[in-house]
Amino acid sequence: MQTESIMQNHWSNNLLSYRNQSNVTLGVLLLAVIISFSLSLSLRMYELNVWNNSEYMIEGEHLLSTHDAYHWIAGAEDFEFGKGHPMSLLAKYATTITKLPTAEVAFWLVPILASLIAVAITLWGAVLGYPFAGMGAGIICSLSPSFFGRTTLGSYDTDLITLLFAVLLPLIPAYWLKKYIDSPFSIALRLLSSLKLKNSSQKPDIITEHKDGIGIYFLLFLGGFLGYWSQDWHSLFVYLTRFFALFTPLFILVFARPNTKKSLLLKALLFSLPLSNAFYGGILGGCLLLFILLYQYYNKQAYKQNSTLNKFLMILFKPEKKIKYFYFFITALLWLAVAIFCLSEAVWNDFYASIMSYIKHTPTTTNINNPVLPYPAVTQSIVEVHDIKFKELLTYLHPWTFMVVSGLILFIVLLIFYPSLIFLIPLLAISLSSLKLGGRMGMFGAPIISLGFFVGSASLLSFISYMFKTSFSKSLGLLTALIISLFLSLPIVNKTSQISLGPSISRETAEALIFIKKNTAPNSFVWIWWDWGYAAHHFAKRYTIADGARHSGTSLYLPALVYSTENPFLARQIIKYTAKLNNAPYTTMNSMTPEQIHSLLEELENSPPINAPVEQYGEQYLVVNFDLIPISHWISYFGTWDFKTQKGKDYLVNNLNKNITYNFDSGIIVHPTLQPVYAASIDIFTPEKVERKNYFRITEKHFILNTKTQEKIIVSSEIYNTLMVQLLLSEPNDPRFSPYFELVFDNTFTRVFRVK
């Protein structure tokens, strides 16, 4: 029995002490950081092979990969409402330094900013005592398909910063608290073996019991401000900052050693106060910081020098009993202030509304005072917010399922020994929310999986070596992490061409927008589908009817109606009607009922042409491009919206397999596995012209081919006869359209019409 007890205590003590608490030297940390950043950047640059295409550049700049990228670029050029945002300011300052075009700067900033996540993960590994494991985790995290897919070359968007800040935000409290906490496993073993926590009977001073140093206090204080600043980058941090501000004290109450909790709760306010409210919280936090510094100075100097300051401090801080009561009062009061700052009803209502907009792809009202006018929800047409399956989520994190599963299991095990990792649990929750909120959320699971896999493996090896009284050299750890990370990166790098998004706008559409900039008056207004609204801000420097932020309500419905109608006169009337409302139709239409909307459209269709003097309202231009056709199902669905039934009409738009063949003479389309399709017409877009042929047969299927992109699409007659298709196909002086629209630019794939 005695031998068994000794063995049990031996294993218990080993399990208690095996955690790697060794200090990470600055040199080792810098080496790990440099390697993780450099390798991440180098592997990402492999994507350049995809961009070796002259069609992906225009006027000395690369076309960008996401629609939102052009919003920040336009803002950097002081156009539209993106100016002043940190993403725009970063591009603007980088442009000033490099003297390159703003879009080109944004293109190259992407891999640099995306590789910073590797640095952040490396720092987490260092906090846990495994900098080289953190290095490997950082490399794989930066290349995770979900993150890589949203941060490919040209994808200059907030995704570059969102994951980075989400990882860095809890890093400071985790680093500070790591030496003051016990793991659940450790606490359980102590209780089971009737061991008392060391020094638990002592009653140390409430403020000076820990030798944190002034640097830690300032790090916490400044970290709170930086966390609050993250809200300027993305709305997600409006909620995450509040969560971490309130979670930090809860974490201390649960995991901190009993004799440290009072002091830690007070000092944690240095972080949570400015994090929850930079102004008022910052002032309160600054006063608290001054109080702590003065108290520490008093404890060191009060009995050594008889200065005026020391006399004042003796009056302020004596007797000790007074300070003790003051400590309890001020701590409770300040945490109450944090709670008030965080628990804003308006903020959490916005959070709920945001979640619902992703979960429920249902009609939404744009005016709270008029809930009877439900507009269609654009989210149902956006691929990145579509629900995904759990198996699909796993592939978003890494192509090899075993790596994802083992990483998740090891992360859960690590939580037992390293409770600081609990700060990253919200990222796992956000990642799992992609099952309902869409695949874009999947990238938040990458830090969890990569840290779990690498740090978990390193921790396991560390425990084994500890038990067998052996050790691994740092150089071996570095080499092992490098080999494993490079091996795990292979399946991702090999799929770079599939992951790469390529340009979000065609060269032809960019040419059309540049034409508008050079050949129209500055007060001209552009009607373009919202996907390219931001691009129009950059290339045309003109205001648009819709864009990536304004794609709901009238900004969605009216352009969709113009593009999807077969009546060119009605389209012209809608555009002129909108112009006379100063291109802000929502000011009038949002207060209407469905019956009034129906009456308005009938009136516009049957009334004389609306006169909107150019001198007062400027010219209006309508842009149609080939890229409207693949998404014409959704455009027509929104454009045929019935406010009474709250439904649009579903028309056939079928993007066909590229392996199909067709016979231009007979009009027969042959699919490898399906029955042949007998088309009513075939339209072939080439760089020089559109080749057209009609076939006299009773069918409503029309075949459209783009020879540049090899897109092959079959559409129904309802889609084929819409303005978005017919304005592309018609002759310049087609009498159906010439009374209302004048063709001013044409490069086959994109046309620009002046609205007469």
C-alpha positions in Angstrom: 0.0 0.0 0.0 2.8 2.4 0.9 4.6 1.6 -2.4 1.3 2.2 -4.3 0.8 5.5 -2.5 4.4 6.6 -3.3 3.8 5.8 -7.0 0.5 7.6 -7.0 2.1 10.7 -5.5 5.0 10.4 -7.9 2.7 10.4 -11.0 0.5 13.1 -9.5 3.4 15.4 -8.8 4.7 14.8 -12.3 1.4 15.6 -13.9 1.2 18.7 -11.8 4.7 20.0 -12.8 5.2 18.8 -16.3 3.7 21.9 -17.9 6.4 23.7 -19.7 7.0 26.8 -17.6 10.5 27.6 -19.0 11.1 31.2 -20.0 11.3 31.8 -23.7 14.3 33.9 -24.5 13.9 37.0 -26.8 16.3 35.5 -29.3 14.3 32.2 -29.6 11.1 34.2 -29.9 12.4 36.5 -32.6 13.7 33.5 -34.6 10.4 31.7 -34.4 8.5 34.9 -35.4 10.8 35.7 -38.3 10.6 32.1 -39.7 6.8 31.9 -39.3 6.2 35.2 -41.1 8.8 34.5 -43.8 7.5 31.0 -44.6 3.9 32.1 -44.6 4.7 34.9 -47.0 6.8 32.8 -49.2 4.2 30.0 -49.5 1.5 32.5 -50.2 3.5 34.1 -53.1 3.2 30.8 -54.9 -0.2 32.1 -56.0 1.5 34.6 -58.3 1.5 31.9 -60.9 -2.2 32.3 -61.2 -1.9 36.0 -61.7 0.5 35.8 -64.6 -2.2 36.9 -67.0 -2.4 40.3 -68.8 -6.2 40.1 -68.5 -5.8 40.6 -64.7 -4.2 44.0 -65.0 -5.4 47.4 -66.3 -3.5 50.7 -66.6 -0.6 49.5 -64.5 -2.5 47.9 -61.6 -3.8 44.5 -60.8 -7.5 43.9 -60.7 -8.5 43.1 -57.1 -10.2 39.8 -55.9 -13.0 41.1 -53.8 -15.7 43.7 -54.3 -15.1 45.2 -50.9 -11.4 45.8 -51.7 -12.5 48.6 -54.0 -14.4 50.2 -51.2 -11.2 50.6 -49.2 -9.3 51.7 -52.3 -11.9 54.4 -53.1 -11.7 55.5 -49.5 -7.9 55.7 -49.7 -8.5 58.0 -52.7 -10.9 60.1 -50.6 -14.0 59.0 -52.5 -17.2 57.8 -50.9 -17.8 56.8 -47.3 -14.8 54.5 -46.9 -12.4 57.3 -46.4 -11.2 57.5 -42.8 -11.5 53.8 -42.2 -8.3 52.2 -41.0 -8.2 49.9 -44.1 -8.4 53.0 -46.3 -5.9 54.9 -44.3 -3.4 52.0 -44.4 -3.6 51.8 -48.2 -3.4 55.6 -48.4 -0.3 55.9 -46.3 1.3 52.9 -48.1 0.6 54.6 -51.4 2.2 57.8 -50.2 5.4 55.9 -49.2 5.7 53.6 -52.3 4.3 56.0 -54.9 2.5 53.0 -56.5 -1.2 53.1 -57.6 -3.5 52.6 -54.7 -5.0 49.3 -56.0 -1.5 47.9 -56.7 -0.5 48.7 -53.1 -3.6 46.9 -51.8 -2.8 43.9 -54.0 0.7 43.5 -52.4 -0.4 44.4 -48.9 -2.6 41.3 -48.7 0.1 38.6 -48.3 2.0 40.8 -45.9 -1.0 41.4 -43.6 -2.3 37.8 -44.0 1.1 36.5 -42.8 0.8 38.5 -39.5 -1.6 35.9 -38.2 1.4 33.5 -38.3 3.2 35.9 -35.9 0.2 36.1 -33.6 -0.1 32.3 -33.4 3.7 32.1 -32.7 3.3 34.4 -29.8 0.5 32.2 -28.4 2.9 29.3 -28.7 5.5 31.2 -26.8 3.1 32.1 -24.0 2.4 28.4 -23.6 6.2 27.7 -23.6 6.5 26.3 -27.1 7.6 29.0 -29.5 8.7 26.6 -32.3 5.4 24.7 -32.0 3.7 28.1 -32.2 5.7 28.8 -35.3 4.5 25.7 -37.1 1.0 26.4 -36.0 1.2 29.9 -37.3 2.3 28.8 -40.7 -0.5 26.3 -41.0 -3.1 28.7 -39.6 -2.1 31.4 -42.2 -2.6 28.8 -45.0 -5.8 27.3 -43.7 -8.1 27.0 -46.7 -10.9 29.1 -45.0 -8.5 31.9 -44.2 -6.3 31.6 -47.3 -9.4 31.5 -49.5 -10.5 34.9 -48.1 -7.1 36.5 -48.2 -5.7 35.5 -51.6 -3.8 38.1 -53.6 -6.0 41.1 -54.3 -8.4 40.3 -51.4 -7.8 43.5 -49.6 -10.6 43.3 -47.0 -11.1 43.3 -43.3 -10.8 39.5 -43.1 -7.0 40.2 -43.1 -7.4 42.0 -39.8 -10.4 40.3 -38.2 -8.8 37.0 -37.4 -5.5 38.7 -36.4 -7.2 41.0 -33.8 -9.4 38.2 -32.6 -6.3 36.2 -31.8 -4.3 39.1 -30.4 -7.1 40.6 -28.2 -7.0 37.9 -25.5 -3.2 37.3 -25.8 -2.3 40.1 -23.3 -4.5 38.8 -20.4 -3.5 35.2 -21.1 0.2 36.2 -21.0 -0.2 38.1 -17.8 -2.3 35.5 -15.9 -0.5 32.4 -16.9 1.7 32.3 -13.8 -1.1 32.9 -11.4 -3.5 30.2 -12.5 -3.9 26.5 -11.8 -5.3 24.1 -14.4 -8.5 22.2 -13.5 -6.5 19.0 -13.6 -4.0 20.4 -11.2 -6.6 21.6 -8.8 -8.4 18.3 -8.8 -5.2 16.4 -8.1 -4.4 18.7 -5.2 -7.8 18.2 -3.7 -7.8 14.4 -4.2 -4.4 14.1 -2.6 -5.3 16.5 0.2 -2.6 18.9 -0.8 -3.1 22.5 0.2 -2.3 25.3 -2.3 1.1 26.7 -1.6 0.9 29.9 0.5 -2.8 29.8 0.6 -2.8 30.5 4.3 -0.9 33.7 3.8 -2.6 37.1 3.4 -0.4 39.1 1.2 -0.8 42.8 0.5 -3.8 43.5 -1.8 -1.8 45.3 -4.4 1.9 44.5 -4.1 1.7 40.7 -3.6 2.8 40.1 -7.2 6.0 41.5 -8.7 4.5 42.1 -12.1 6.5 45.2 -12.8 5.4 48.5 -14.2 5.7 47.2 -17.8 2.9 44.7 -17.3 0.5 47.4 -16.0 1.2 49.6 -19.0 0.8 46.6 -21.3 -2.6 45.8 -19.9 -3.7 49.4 -20.1 -2.5 50.0 -23.6 -3.8 46.6 -24.7 -7.3 47.7 -23.6 -7.0 50.8 -25.8 -5.8 48.7 -28.7 -8.6 46.3 -28.3 -11.1 49.1 -28.3 -9.5 50.5 -31.4 -10.2 47.2 -33.1 -13.9 48.2 -33.3 -12.9 50.8 -35.9 -11.7 47.9 -38.1 -14.7 45.6 -37.9 -18.1 45.5 -36.2 -17.3 42.0 -34.8 -15.1 43.6 -32.2 -17.9 45.7 -30.9 -19.1 42.4 -29.4 -15.7 40.6 -28.8 -14.2 43.5 -26.8 -17.2 43.5 -24.5 -17.0 39.7 -24.1 -13.3 39.7 -23.2 -13.8 42.7 -20.9 -16.4 40.7 -18.9 -14.8 37.3 -19.3 -11.4 38.3 -17.8 -12.7 38.7 -14.2 -14.7 35.5 -14.5 -11.6 33.7 -15.6 -9.7 35.0 -12.6 -12.4 34.0 -10.2 -12.5 30.5 -11.5 -8.8 29.7 -12.2 -6.6 32.1 -10.2 -5.1 30.8 -7.0 -7.1 31.9 -3.9 -4.4 34.1 -2.5 -4.1 36.1 -5.8 -7.6 36.8 -6.8 -8.1 40.1 -5.0 -5.0 41.7 -6.5 -5.7 40.2 -10.0 -9.3 41.5 -10.1 -8.1 45.0 -9.3 -5.3 44.9 -11.9 -7.5 43.3 -14.6 -9.4 46.6 -14.6 -6.4 48.2 -16.3 -7.3 46.1 -19.3 -11.1 45.9 -19.1 -11.9 49.5 -18.4 -10.3 51.0 -21.6 -11.4 47.9 -23.5 -15.1 48.5 -22.7 -15.0 52.3 -23.2 -11.9 54.1 -24.4 -13.0 57.5 -23.1 -14.7 57.1 -19.7 -13.1 53.7 -19.1 -9.8 55.1 -20.2 -10.0 57.9 -17.6 -11.0 55.6 -14.8 -8.3 53.1 -15.9 -5.7 55.9 -15.9 -6.7 56.9 -12.4 -6.4 53.3 -11.2 -3.0 52.9 -12.9 -1.8 56.0 -11.0 -3.2 54.7 -7.8 -1.4 51.3 -8.2 1.9 53.0 -9.1 1.7 55.4 -6.1 0.9 52.6 -3.8 3.8 50.5 -4.9 6.1 53.5 -4.6 4.7 54.1 -1.1 5.5 50.6 0.0 9.1 50.9 -1.3 10.0 54.4 -0.3 7.7 55.7 2.5 9.9 54.6 5.4 13.2 55.5 3.7 12.7 59.1 2.7 10.9 61.9 4.5 9.8 63.8 1.4 6.6 65.8 1.0 5.3 63.2 -1.4 5.9 60.4 1.1 4.2 62.3 3.8 1.2 62.7 1.5 1.2 59.0 0.6 1.4 58.0 4.3 -1.7 60.1 4.9 -3.4 58.6 1.9 -2.6 55.0 2.4 -2.7 54.7 6.2 -4.1 53.0 8.1 -4.0 49.6 6.2 -7.5 48.8 7.2 -8.8 51.9 5.4 -7.1 50.9 2.2 -8.5 47.4 2.5 -12.1 48.7 2.6 -11.3 51.3 -0.1 -9.9 48.4 -2.3 -13.1 46.4 -2.0 -15.2 49.5 -2.7 -13.2 50.7 -5.7 -12.9 47.3 -7.3 -16.7 46.6 -7.1 -17.5 50.1 -8.3 -15.1 49.9 -11.3 -16.3 46.4 -12.3 -19.9 47.8 -12.2 -18.8 50.5 -14.6 -17.3 47.9 -16.9 -20.6 46.0 -16.9 -22.5 49.2 -17.7 -20.2 50.0 -20.5 -20.5 46.5 -22.0 -24.2 45.8 -21.5 -25.6 48.3 -23.8 -29.1 47.3 -25.0 -28.6 49.0 -28.4 -25.4 47.1 -29.1 -26.8 43.7 -28.3 -30.0 44.5 -30.3 -27.7 45.2 -33.3 -25.9 41.9 -32.6 -29.2 40.0 -32.6 -30.3 41.7 -35.8 -27.0 40.9 -37.5 -27.2 37.2 -36.5 -30.8 37.0 -37.7 -29.9 38.6 -41.1 -27.5 35.7 -41.7 -29.7 32.9 -40.3 -33.1 34.0 -41.8 -32.7 34.7 -45.5 -36.3 36.1 -45.5 -37.8 39.4 -46.5 -36.8 42.4 -44.4 -38.4 45.7 -43.8 -36.2 48.8 -44.2 -38.4 51.1 -42.1 -39.3 50.1 -38.5 -42.4 52.4 -38.7 -43.6 50.7 -41.9 -43.3 46.9 -41.4 -45.8 46.2 -44.2 -43.3 46.8 -47.0 -40.9 43.8 -46.9 -38.1 44.0 -49.4 -36.3 40.8 -50.5 -33.2 39.7 -48.5 -30.0 39.9 -50.5 -28.2 37.4 -48.2 -29.9 34.5 -49.9 -28.0 35.3 -53.1 -24.5 35.6 -51.4 -22.6 32.4 -51.5 -20.4 33.1 -48.5 -23.4 33.3 -46.1 -24.9 30.0 -47.2 -25.1 27.3 -44.6 -22.4 24.6 -44.7 -22.2 21.0 -43.4 -19.9 19.9 -40.6 -17.8 17.8 -42.9 -17.4 20.8 -45.2 -16.3 22.9 -42.3 -13.5 20.4 -41.6 -12.1 20.8 -45.1 -12.3 24.6 -44.6 -9.7 24.2 -41.8 -7.4 21.7 -43.6 -7.7 19.3 -46.5 -6.7 16.4 -44.3 -9.4 15.4 -41.8 -7.1 13.6 -39.5 -5.1 16.8 -38.9 -8.3 18.8 -38.0 -9.8 16.1 -35.8 -6.5 15.5 -33.9 -5.9 19.2 -33.6 -9.3 19.7 -32.0 -8.9 16.7 -29.6 -5.4 17.9 -28.6 -6.7 21.4 -28.0 -9.4 20.1 -25.7 -6.8 18.2 -23.8 -4.6 21.3 -23.6 -7.4 23.2 -22.0 -7.0 20.9 -18.9 -3.4 21.9 -18.5 -3.3 25.4 -20.0 -6.6 27.2 -19.0 -5.3 30.4 -20.7 -6.4 28.7 -24.0 -10.0 29.2 -22.8 -9.7 32.8 -24.1 -9.7 31.3 -27.6 -12.9 29.3 -27.1 -15.0 32.2 -28.6 -13.2 31.7 -31.9 -14.2 28.0 -31.9 -17.8 29.0 -31.3 -17.7 31.5 -34.1 -16.2 28.9 -36.4 -19.0 26.4 -35.5 -21.5 29.1 -36.2 -20.6 28.8 -39.9 -23.0 25.8 -40.0 -25.7 28.4 -39.8 -24.1 31.8 -40.6 -22.1 30.7 -43.6 -18.6 29.5 -44.6 -17.0 32.9 -44.0 -17.0 32.2 -40.3 -15.0 29.0 -40.7 -11.6 30.7 -40.6 -11.9 31.4 -36.9 -11.4 27.7 -36.2 -7.9 27.7 -37.8 -6.0 29.0 -34.7 -7.7 26.4 -32.5 -6.8 23.5 -34.8 -3.3 24.6 -35.6 -2.4 25.4 -31.9 -4.0 22.2 -30.8 -2.1 20.1 -33.3 1.4 21.6 -32.9 1.4 22.7 -29.2 -0.5 19.6 -28.2 2.1 17.4 -29.9 5.0 19.4 -28.4 3.4 19.3 -25.0 3.0 15.5 -25.3 6.6 15.1 -26.3 7.7 17.4 -23.5 5.8 15.3 -20.9 7.3 12.0 -22.3 10.8 13.5 -22.1 10.1 14.8 -18.6 9.0 11.3 -17.4 12.0 9.6 -18.9 14.5 12.3 -17.7 15.5 13.2 -21.2 15.3 16.5 -23.2 15.1 17.7 -26.8 17.4 20.4 -28.1 15.8 23.6 -29.3 17.4 23.1 -32.8 15.6 19.7 -33.0 12.3 21.3 -32.0 12.8 24.0 -34.7 13.7 21.4 -37.4 10.7 19.2 -36.4 8.2 22.0 -36.5 9.5 23.2 -39.9 9.3 19.7 -41.5 5.8 19.1 -40.2 4.5 22.5 -41.1 5.9 22.2 -44.6 4.5 18.7 -45.0 1.0 19.9 -43.8 1.2 22.9 -46.2 1.7 20.7 -49.3 -2.0 19.8 -50.0 -2.9 23.5 -49.6 -0.1 24.9 -51.8 -0.9 22.3 -54.5 -4.4 23.6 -54.6 -3.5 27.3 -54.8 -4.9 27.6 -58.3 -8.2 26.3 -57.1 -8.2 28.5 -53.9 -7.2 31.7 -55.8 -10.2 33.8 -56.5 -8.8 35.8 -59.4 -10.3 39.3 -60.2 -13.7 40.2 -58.9 -14.3 42.4 -62.0 -13.5 41.7 -65.6 -11.0 43.8 -67.5 -13.8 44.8 -69.9 -16.0 46.1 -67.1 -13.1 48.0 -65.6 -12.5 49.6 -69.0 -16.1 50.7 -69.2 -15.9 52.3 -65.8 -12.6 54.1 -66.7 -14.4 55.4 -69.8 -17.1 56.9 -67.6 -14.6 58.6 -65.5 -12.8 60.2 -68.5 -15.9 61.0 -70.6 -18.7 62.1 -68.2 -19.4 65.0 -65.9 -18.4 64.6 -62.3 -22.1 64.8 -61.2 -23.1 61.9 -63.4 -24.8 58.9 -61.7 -24.2 55.3 -62.5 -26.7 52.5 -62.5 -24.7 49.3 -62.0 -25.4 46.0 -60.1 -24.3 46.3 -56.5 -21.5 43.7 -56.9 -19.5 46.3 -58.9 -20.7 49.5 -57.1 -17.4 49.7 -55.1 -15.4 49.1 -58.3 -17.3 52.0 -59.9 -16.2 54.2 -57.0 -12.6 53.4 -57.7 -12.5 53.3 -61.5 -15.2 55.8 -62.4 -15.2 58.1 -59.4 -18.9 58.3 -59.7 -21.7 57.7 -57.2 -23.8 54.6 -57.9 -27.3 53.4 -57.2 -26.0 50.4 -55.1 -22.8 48.9 -53.7 -21.6 46.4 -51.2 -23.1 48.4 -48.3 -26.2 49.6 -50.0 -27.7 46.5 -51.4 -31.0 46.3 -49.5 -34.4 47.9 -49.9 -34.7 50.2 -52.9 -30.9 49.9 -53.6 -31.6 46.2 -54.3 -35.1 46.3 -55.7 -34.9 49.2 -58.2 -31.7 48.2 -60.0 -33.1 44.6 -60.2 -36.3 45.9 -61.6 -34.5 47.9 -64.3 -32.3 45.0 -65.3 -35.0 42.4 -65.3 -37.8 44.2 -67.0 -38.6 43.7 -70.7 -39.9 47.3 -70.9 -37.1 49.8 -71.8 -39.5 52.7 -71.3 -40.3 51.6 -67.7 -36.6 51.2 -67.0 -35.9 54.7 -68.2 -38.8 56.1 -66.2 -37.5 54.4 -63.0 -34.0 55.9 -63.5 -35.4 59.4 -64.1 -37.8 59.1 -61.2 -34.9 58.2 -59.0 -32.8 61.1 -60.3 -35.6 63.5 -59.3 -35.5 62.1 -55.8 -31.8 63.0 -55.7 -31.0 59.4 -56.3 -32.3 58.5 -52.8 -35.6 56.8 -53.6 -35.8 55.2 -50.2 -36.8 58.6 -48.7 -40.1 58.3 -50.5 -40.6 54.6 -51.3 -39.9 53.2 -47.8 -43.0 54.8 -46.5 -45.2 53.3 -49.1 -47.5 50.3 -48.9 -47.4 47.4 -51.4 -50.4 48.9 -53.1 -48.8 52.2 -53.5 -45.6 50.7 -54.9 -47.8 48.8 -57.5 -49.6 52.0 -58.3 -46.4 54.0 -58.7 -45.0 51.5 -61.2 -48.2 51.5 -63.2 -48.1 55.3 -63.2 -44.5 55.4 -64.3 -45.2 52.9 -67.1 -48.2 54.8 -68.5 -47.3 58.5 -67.8 -45.4 60.8 -70.2 -41.6 60.6 -70.1 -40.2 62.1 -66.9 -38.0 65.1 -67.4 -35.0 65.4 -65.1 -32.9 68.3 -66.3 -29.2 67.4 -66.7 -28.2 70.8 -65.2 -29.9 70.0 -62.0 -29.7 66.2 -61.7 -26.8 65.3 -64.0 -26.6 62.5 -66.5 -27.5 58.9 -65.7 -25.6 55.9 -67.2 -26.6 52.3 -67.2 -23.9 49.6 -67.3 -24.6 46.1 -68.5 -22.0 43.4 -68.7 -21.8 39.7 -69.4 -21.2 39.0 -65.7 -24.8 39.8 -65.1 -26.0 36.7 -66.9 -24.6 34.0 -64.5 -26.4 35.8 -61.6 -29.5 36.8 -63.6 -31.6 34.3 -61.7 -31.2 36.4 -58.5 -31.5 39.7 -60.3 -34.8 38.7 -61.9 -36.0 37.2 -58.6 -35.4 40.5 -56.8 -36.8 42.5 -59.8 -40.0 40.6 -60.0 -40.6 40.8 -56.3 -44.2 40.9 -55.2 -44.6 42.9 -52.0 -47.9 41.2 -51.2 -46.9 37.6 -51.6 -43.3 38.4 -50.6 -41.9 36.3 -53.4 -40.1 36.8 -56.7 -40.3 34.7 -59.8 -37.8 31.8 -60.4 -36.6 31.6 -63.9 -34.1 29.1 -65.5 -30.4 30.1 -65.4 -28.2 27.0 -65.7 -24.4 27.3 -65.7 -23.4 24.3 -67.7 -20.4 22.0 -67.4 -17.5 23.3 -69.5 -17.2 19.9 -71.2 -20.4 20.2 -73.1 -20.3 20.7 -76.9 -22.6 22.6 -79.2 -23.4 22.8 -82.9 -23.9 26.4 -84.1 -25.6 25.3 -87.3 -28.2 23.0 -85.7 -28.5 24.7 -82.3 -28.0 21.4 -80.5 -26.1 21.4 -77.1 -24.7 18.0 -76.2 -24.0 17.1 -72.5 -21.8 14.1 -71.7 -24.4 12.4 -69.6 -27.7 14.3 -70.2 -30.2 14.5 -73.0 -29.3 17.0 -75.8 -30.8 20.5 -75.6 -32.4 22.1 -78.6 -31.8 25.8 -78.2 -34.1 28.6 -79.4 -30.9 30.7 -80.0 -27.2 30.6 -79.6 -25.2 33.7 -78.7 -21.4 33.5 -78.7 -19.4 36.3 -77.1 -15.9 36.8 -78.6 -13.5 39.7 -78.0 -14.4 41.1 -81.4 -18.2 40.6 -81.6 -21.2 38.6 -80.6 -22.2 35.9 -83.1 -25.9 35.2 -83.0 -28.2 32.7 -84.5 -31.9 32.0 -83.9 -33.6 28.6 -84.5 -37.2 28.4 -85.3 -38.4 25.8 -82.9 -40.8 25.8 -80.0 -38.5 26.0 -77.0 -37.7 28.6 -74.3 -34.1 27.7 -73.8 -31.3 30.0 -75.0 -27.6 29.1 -75.0 -25.0 31.8 -74.3 -21.3 31.2 -74.5 -18.3 33.4 -73.4 -15.2 32.3 -75.4 -12.8 34.1 -73.0 -14.0 32.5 -69.8 -15.6 29.4 -71.3 -18.8 30.1 -69.4 -21.7 28.2 -71.0 -25.1 29.2 -69.8 -28.7 28.2 -70.7 -31.4 30.7 -69.8 -35.2 30.8 -70.2 -36.9 33.2 -72.5 -38.0 35.3 -69.5 -34.3 35.9 -68.7 -33.2 36.2 -72.3 -35.7 39.0 -73.0 -34.7 41.2 -70.1 -32.8 44.4 -70.5 -29.6 43.0 -68.9 -29.4 40.5 -71.8 -30.9 42.3 -74.7 -28.9 45.5 -74.2 -25.8 43.4 -74.6 -27.0 41.6 -77.7 -28.8 44.3 -79.6 -27.5 46.5 -82.4 -26.4 50.0 -81.4 -29.4 51.6 -83.0 -32.0 49.0 -82.1 -35.4 50.8 -82.3 -36.6 49.0 -79.2 -34.0 50.8 -77.1 -32.6 53.8 -79.0 -35.5 56.2 -77.9 -34.5 55.7 -74.3 -30.8 54.6 -74.2 -27.8 55.8 -76.2 -24.9 53.4 -76.5 -21.7 55.4 -75.6 -19.2 52.5 -74.9 -19.0 49.0 -76.2 -16.2 46.3 -75.9 -18.6 43.4 -76.5 -18.6 42.1 -73.0 -19.6 45.4 -71.4 -21.7 48.3 -72.6 -22.5 51.7 -71.2 -25.7 53.5 -72.1 -26.6 57.1 -71.5 -30.2 57.4 -70.3 -32.0 59.8 -72.5 
